[in-house]
Amino acid sequence: MTSRFPTLAFQAAVALLCLFATHRSHAAPGAVRKVVLEAATDNPMELAALPDERVLFVERFGKVRIWKPDTGSTVLSATIASHGNLNAFNARQPDRGSWEAGLLGVAPDPDFARNGWVYIYRSPAGDVPENRVSRFTLRGDTLDLGSEKPVLSVPVQRDVCCHEAGSLAFDGKGNLFVSTGDNTNPFQCDGYNPIDYRDGRHPFDAARSAGNANDLRGKILRIRPRPDGGYDIPEGNLFPVGTPRTRPEIFVMGCRNPFRIAVDRETGTLVWGDVGPDAREPREGRGPAGFDEFNRTTTAGNFGWPFVIADNRPYNTHRFDTGESGPAFDPGHPVNLSPRNTGPRELPPARPAWIHYPYAASTRFPAVGSGGRTACAGPFYRHDPALKSTRKLPAEYDRCQFLYDWERNWILAVKTDESGKPVRMERFAPEIPLKRPAEMEIGPDGALYIIEFGTGWENNKDSQLVRIEAVPAA
């Protein structure tokens, strides 16, 4: 069997071609183009734009790779044994196995330039069903696997898929945000909320995870990693340390699949996309149609899943054994009735989504369009006039929050008022074709680095690492 990685000569040839594999608009002020950096990737998930302009990215089945600007080529940094390697068969049978597990997230330490630390969120191979945040040291282009310092463990079920999330981001105070999916199968609830309380149906009950204040799943956690491994709890999380039957790591609860998160380090604002359920229409006695959400906060809170969605539209209580429905949940006073709930029954009030949209065209947020939905949060951009870079994004995008949709292939540039309300939402570079953007970060050069996942659900031959940059002045 031949190697998946090309020879150095071939890499050099590809790098040369990539210099010309761009899509540019007319070279007018504000024009941008797409440059392909690496066209041979295998299920890439999340990237880290390092201070020296290298780009480190993780691939779901265990490879950590680095694109190097000096050579224009990519090197293998490490291979980490991953539970995702064990599920190629299950990946095509969503009711059997954890198809979304693997190497999922990566973020450099805020002091990376000095210490070389890299944090990775992954599904370790083995018999212990967990996802884990670990810290490794990058030495040159090699991730030293012997340097691993376990930070955080998230117990999960691996009986059936789905929803692992796994995005990582630091704020400006050294706090690490970790997104976790509800680890619940969504395919046997007609596209509404999976709250199946019957015996033996634990993977189909999101109330036991996302709606459980004593569980780390379906959350965005906020911790402060310690230099020797482990973590401390910063002040201001949702449940203070010592609150009975709660986890103090929780900053945000009530998430379904917060696949991509972002933090503005200057303000501490957390933004995330939450991928919603599949119901095409509301149903009396069950609840609303499916919505995806973009959410934004500087304070801890409960965002409602699986009891409410969108602008706090409530689901009904429901008995899956008889098909009978009861009253709607109260967004102001949600109560978790699951027999698997190990936390308090009474939960904090649910907060409405910042931006929400269904399959159909949205009259409230027309810029999002219509079609399939996979909401993802991108970075907040500050244009630095003093930065000596020909690639930095144009000044017109200063103070824009980038949002994107993996399924709809767009990026939105959003500006808000002082209260955080969107006052302008427009497509960013709509002339540039995208192939399911799965991750994006602003690099030290002010350009936008993106993982394009490719045209299929998995194992795409057209996934790639790209950069969107300003078109150089003539």
Secondary structure by P-SEA (a helix, b strand, c coil): cccccccaaaaaaaaaaaaacccccccccbbbbbbbcccccccccccccccccbbbbbcccbbbbbbbcccccccccccccccccccccccccccccccccccccccccccccccbbbbbbbbccccccccbbbbbbbcccccccccccccbbbbbbccccccccbbbbbccccbbbbbbcccccccccccccccccccccccccccccccccccccccbbbbbbccccbbbbccccccccccccccccccccccccccbbbbcccccbbbbbbbbbbcccccccccccbbbbcccccccccccccccccccccccccccccccccccccccbbbbccccccccccccbbbbbccccccccccccccccccbbbbbbbbbbbbbcccccccccccccccbbbbbbccccccccccccccccccbbbbcccccccccccccccccccbbbbbccccccccccccbbbbbbccccc
